């Protein structure tokens, strides 16, 4: 059996996309704080290296959320076709 709550799938897709966008904004805001903070020394350098990796990981999560939103929409469309548009 194929089916699903189409409005629910629309809401899920929209939320996933929104989460990806919010995460990108949070990453950018945090990055500005990190860059804009005067801090030197060994620990500062270690932190900045770790932050760079963290930004990459956050970017991967952003991509995963956006891909999940697209996958939900594709499945929603497939359900619509399979059920005759209902």
Buried (B, 14 or more C-beta within 10 A) or exposed (E): EEEBEBEEBEEBBEEBBEBBEEBBEEBEEBBEEBEEEEEEEEEEEEBEEEBEEBBEEBEEBBEEBBEBBEEBBEBBEEBBEEEEEE
